[in-house]
Amino acid sequence: MLINCVAYGDGHKLSDIPVTDIDQWLVKPGCFVWVALKDATHEELAQMQLEFELHHLAVEDARNGHQRPKVEEYGGTLFVVMKMPAVAVAAEPQPPGGASTLADEDAWRMGEVAMFVGENFVLSVRRDSEPGFMGVRERCEREPEHLKRGAGFVLYALMDEVVDRYFPLIERLESELEEIESRIFDRGQARQSLERLYALKQRAAIVRHAVAPLVEVAGKLHGGRVPAVCQQSQEYFRDVHDHLVRINAALDGIRETIATAIQVNLSMVTIEESDVTKRLAAWAAIFAVSTALAGIWGMNFEHMPELRWQWGYPLALGIIAGSGGLLFWRFRRAGWL
């Protein structure tokens, strides 16, 4: 679906144009065309391929989707693929107790954007993603001094927007991890904490798989040999690269903390099991002594003097109760009960 098709010149918006007029604007000096598509059909991509003379392999990748984040050069055209959150994400932690909603699960679903950038055009193709790039277009139009840099600056603005959408995810991961850590030593919470930690680990892996390759992608767009279309905006791409490095470092810290929390949680489970075993052993010892004494006096031999004592029965009960009480006191002092 076509979102918009706009011609720019000298840092200003010139006109909304029909797709059929793209070739006329591409030949005008100092102009470039910015086209945005969402869930493009095969026919729309085929038309864009003709208008911008795109390489068929890049078009095929954009058509099929499910690509690893990457940057490729096809002659004078730069092809960039990025993963991004499929829905708008607020930096809010999951509700206490770990209850997930459908909206919360959608927050971790990744969409995709493919960008074709040439000297005089930018084509963005979104797939499986609701948040658009209207804010990016408005931002660029408010900064004509930067928009004069041409298609390279638009590519930076698009990449910067995608990268910024990862920060709320990082904040949610950190907030939820802190919430789980605050409950990890609560009794009876071991299983629930372990389940939430593994769910958090999976979510962190989803974000990492989207971000980690982008560090290499952004690194190719500044310093050393960079594509011609990015020459005038290298400092901006370096800023994007720095943001990605920060996100990647934050994800590494989250993963390490999750691994530590899982180990602590498993240790807590072992400690709780040990406490239960101690309690069972203590009560078993108390009842074993009582059973042994009752068994001795229950043998009914003929020459057992205790059988004819007037106070034998109360005395036997007293000894059994006293022995059990003594053992209970000793186990209580030892912390077993």
Secondary structure, 3 states (H helix, E strand, C coil): CEEEEEEEECCEEEEECCHHHHHHHHCCCCEEEEEEEECCCHHHHHHHHHHHCCCHHHHHHHHHCCCCCEEEEECCEEEEEEEEECCCCCCCCCCCCCCCCHHHHHCCCEEEEEEEEECCEEEEEEECCCCCCHHHHHHHHHCHHHHCCCHHHHHHHHHHHHHHCCHHHHHHHHHHHHHHHHHCCCCCCHHHHHHHHHHHHHHHHHHHHHHHHHHHHHHCCCCCCCCHHHHHHHHHHHHHHHHHHHHHHHHHHHHHHHHHHHHHHHHHHHHHHHHHHHHHHHHHHHHHHHHHHHHHHCCCCCCCHHHHCCCHHHHHHHHHHHHHHHHHHHHHHCCCC
